[in-house]
Amino acid sequence: MLGPAALSTMVNEAMSQNPYEAPPPPNLAAAVPAAGSGVATPEPAPLGVRTGAAVIDVIVIIAGLIVITSIFGETTTTNGGVESEVGPTGSWVFLLFALLYHLVPEALYGKTLGKLLLGLRVVDTAGNRLRFGPALGRNLLRAVDGLPIFYLVGFIAAAATKQRQRIGDMAANTLVIRG
């Protein structure tokens, strides 16, 4: 039988551990040394895999738009089909949803649903866990990367850079890597 002191110690140890806290990701800076530099750099994810993750994320955002339209929108039936309008409130709710969909999971876990399903995550250029500030910066610049349509600017930037970084990644000093 446990004495009061032993029981108290066990309870205190159990209470000090958070069962919902994920272990910190490994520091990737030590994992992949850069050729001849003595400094390690993480290996960027292939552009095709990044694109696949982006397609999954767009599908989730479109599903969110459908839900937001059903809540805040007006749908009318015309001879040519169905038209929907969300109005100013619905538009703001959608913009907030689209920003938070990327920002919150990337700041907390380094990955959106698309990145999770395809085995990718966002880190800083040293391979460390993404912090809130860089996550916010890279996601606010999606407006630039998305120009003129379908993330064309971001795709060209990622294809043209050695680290496969879009404009938001370059500004926030982040990389998308496997892991």
C-alpha positions in Angstrom: 0.0 0.0 0.0 1.2 3.5 -0.9 1.8 6.0 1.8 0.5 9.5 1.7 3.9 11.0 0.6 4.4 8.5 -2.2 0.9 9.0 -3.4 1.3 12.8 -3.3 4.5 12.5 -5.3 2.8 10.3 -8.0 -0.1 12.7 -8.3 2.1 15.8 -8.6 4.2 14.1 -11.3 1.1 13.1 -13.2 -0.4 16.5 -12.9 2.7 18.2 -14.2 2.6 16.3 -17.5 0.3 17.5 -20.2 -1.1 14.4 -22.1 -2.2 16.7 -25.0 1.1 18.3 -25.6 2.9 17.0 -28.6 6.7 16.3 -28.2 8.8 19.1 -29.8 9.8 18.3 -33.3 13.5 17.5 -33.8 15.8 20.3 -34.8 16.3 19.5 -38.5 19.3 21.9 -38.7 21.4 19.0 -37.4 19.9 16.5 -39.7 21.0 17.5 -43.2 24.4 19.2 -43.5 24.9 21.6 -46.4 27.6 20.6 -48.7 31.0 22.0 -47.7 29.5 24.7 -45.4 29.5 22.9 -42.1 26.0 24.4 -41.6 23.0 22.2 -41.9 19.9 23.2 -43.9 16.6 21.3 -44.1 15.7 19.7 -47.5 12.7 21.5 -49.1 9.7 19.5 -50.1 9.2 18.7 -53.8 7.1 21.2 -55.6 4.6 18.6 -56.8 3.9 17.4 -53.3 3.5 21.0 -52.1 1.0 21.5 -55.0 -0.9 18.4 -54.0 -1.2 19.7 -50.4 -2.4 23.1 -51.7 -5.1 21.4 -53.7 -6.3 19.5 -50.6 -6.4 22.8 -48.7 -8.3 24.5 -51.4 -10.9 21.7 -51.3 -11.3 22.3 -47.5 -11.6 26.1 -48.0 -14.3 25.6 -50.7 -16.2 23.3 -48.3 -15.9 26.1 -45.8 -17.2 28.6 -48.3 -20.2 26.4 -49.0 -21.0 26.2 -45.2 -20.6 30.0 -44.8 -22.8 30.6 -47.9 -25.5 28.4 -46.4 -25.4 30.3 -43.2 -24.9 33.9 -44.3 -25.9 33.8 -48.0 -29.0 34.3 -50.1 -29.6 31.7 -52.7 -31.9 32.4 -55.7 -33.0 30.2 -58.5 -33.0 31.6 -62.0 -33.7 30.1 -65.4 -29.9 29.6 -65.8 -29.4 27.8 -62.5 -28.7 28.8 -58.9 -27.0 32.0 -57.7 -25.6 32.7 -54.2 -24.5 35.9 -52.5 -22.9 36.0 -49.0 -22.9 39.8 -48.5 -20.4 41.7 -46.5 -20.7 39.7 -43.2 -20.3 36.4 -45.0 -17.4 37.7 -47.0 -15.5 38.8 -43.8 -16.3 35.5 -42.1 -15.0 33.6 -45.2 -11.8 35.7 -45.3 -11.2 35.1 -41.5 -11.9 31.4 -42.0 -9.5 31.1 -44.9 -6.7 32.9 -42.9 -7.3 31.0 -39.7 -7.5 27.6 -41.6 -3.8 28.1 -42.6 -2.5 30.2 -39.7 -3.7 28.2 -36.6 -2.6 24.7 -37.6 0.7 25.9 -39.1 1.5 28.0 -35.9 0.6 25.1 -33.6 1.7 22.0 -35.6 3.5 23.3 -38.7 0.9 21.8 -41.0 -2.5 22.2 -42.5 -4.7 19.2 -43.4 -3.2 19.0 -46.9 0.4 19.1 -45.5 -0.6 16.5 -42.9 -2.0 14.1 -45.4 1.0 14.4 -47.7 3.7 14.3 -45.0 4.8 17.9 -45.1 5.3 20.6 -42.5 6.5 24.2 -42.3 9.6 25.1 -40.4 11.9 28.1 -40.2 15.0 28.1 -42.4 17.1 26.6 -39.7 14.7 23.7 -39.4 13.1 24.8 -36.1 9.4 24.7 -35.2 7.4 27.5 -36.8 6.5 30.3 -34.5 3.3 32.5 -34.6 5.0 35.6 -36.1 6.5 33.9 -39.2 3.3 31.8 -39.6 1.2 35.0 -39.7 3.6 36.7 -42.1 3.7 33.8 -44.6 -0.1 33.5 -44.5 -0.8 37.2 -44.9 1.4 37.1 -48.1 -0.9 34.4 -49.6 -2.7 37.4 -51.1 0.5 38.2 -53.2 1.3 34.5 -53.9 -2.2 33.9 -55.1 -1.9 36.5 -57.9 -3.1 36.7 -60.6 -5.0 33.4 -60.3 -4.4 29.9 -58.8 -1.2 30.9 -56.8 0.7 31.6 -60.0 3.1 34.0 -58.4 3.8 31.7 -55.5 4.2 28.7 -57.8 6.7 30.6 -60.1 8.6 31.8 -57.0 8.8 28.3 -55.5 9.9 26.8 -58.9 12.6 29.5 -59.3 14.2 29.3 -55.9 16.6 26.6 -54.7 14.7 26.2 -51.4 11.3 26.1 -53.2 10.0 29.1 -51.3 7.0 31.2 -52.3 7.0 34.9 -51.6 5.4 34.4 -48.1 8.1 31.8 -47.3 10.9 34.1 -48.3 9.5 37.0 -46.3 8.9 34.9 -43.2 12.2 32.8 -43.5 10.3 29.6 -43.7 10.5 26.3 -45.6 8.0 23.5 -46.4 9.8 20.2 -45.8 8.9 16.5 -45.6 8.1 15.4 -42.1 
